Amino acid sequence: MLLAIDIGNTNITLGLFRDAELVSAWRLATAHERMPDEYGLQLLALLESVNCSYDQIEGSVLVSVVPPLTATFLQACDRYLKQHPLVVDAGIKTGLRIRYDDPKNTLGADRVVDAVAVQALYGVPACIVDFGTATTFDAISVNGEYLGGAIAPGLGISADSLFQRTAKLPRVELVTPPSAIGRNTVHAIQAGLIFGYVGLVEGIVARFKEELGPDTQVIGTGGLVDLIAEETDVIQHRAPWLTLDGMRLIWEMNREQ
């Protein structure tokens, strides 16, 4: 069994693979203040919930955009799983040609992992839309080159900012409103957020296709992918666990090293 750990700014996503099959997946809130022992015990509890013991884990792989938690999870895995995860960072074999400026210092490892998964599972050219803390768009050329992308504030960040920076607007649930014309304040905010992000996605994807070509595959991922994908047909494939699949592929490339 392989355990994949994706540490994001808002969520920590974990996946348990048997060969190429994702048998279990979990999303946890990212808690910066937790100690290695707390995360270690949580890992054991999650594995126990699917009748898997730590000694059944033959490998582990970790990708992180939260450097302080990288060390925390490495300690937790070493102590409780008797595993030292493969950390996806500069120098790891990915099979991906990167044309991004200064990728070692400026390109998030999660974006590279997503690109690896899309190239293997969906083909190129491709545009990846990741609905996470930020909404990121990544472009892969017809020659399999990672070209770069676009980064926008995430849907949750935008909703929180609107609530925090205004005196009378309420915090709202991120759900699709009955119509684009909101007939009360809650529905009006939801319309602006949800349909506004639909317009953002459609507009940027259209521009990417102008540069990548009309046959570009569009893959949506991240925790909020279903919310937006239900309102537009530009997202051809929904892959909520895309990063986990990419981590599995990278682990397989590097397991013999």
Summary of the structure (lengths in Angstrom):
residues: 257
radius of gyration: 19.1
end to end distance: 18.5
largest distance: 60.1
contacts: 847
relative contact order: 0.15
helix: 41%
strand: 24%
